[in-house]
């Protein structure tokens, strides 16, 4: 296989992957910000922690670096909408036990009254999502570099 073709393949792998990662993370940031700004408020409480085992490379689960076998926990929060609808929602990010919310912790929830399943907790920040935006940007930059190389090498 020619070097030019390899550069094209790498460009076509990195650029869209980076764009999708950055766009998906940025969308989540926008949703969180919109809910924090305009969402209805409710008080919730952590009623349980759902454990999940991180799996290492080669498993059917998730790929992680140096965390294979680590158990992380998703807090499950019980709360009610303004019209009294009982909700039980699981956080989107799991953390090690010493870094997650404890059972019984009270949490402010912000939600969309038109779709209460669209919610965020006061404990959720956008820092992790900005990291994914940055990683997506780096992948797009690398893919663009491969694209420039493929165009230059092909001529």
Secondary structure as GFF3:
##gff-version 3
##sequence-region A 1 155
A	DSSP	alpha_helix	3	38	.	.	.	ID=ss1
A	DSSP	beta_strand	40	53	.	.	.	ID=ss2
A	DSSP	beta_strand	71	80	.	.	.	ID=ss3
A	DSSP	beta_strand	86	90	.	.	.	ID=ss4
A	DSSP	three_ten_helix	97	99	.	.	.	ID=ss5
A	DSSP	beta_strand	106	112	.	.	.	ID=ss6
A	DSSP	beta_strand	115	121	.	.	.	ID=ss7
A	DSSP	alpha_helix	127	153	.	.	.	ID=ss8
###
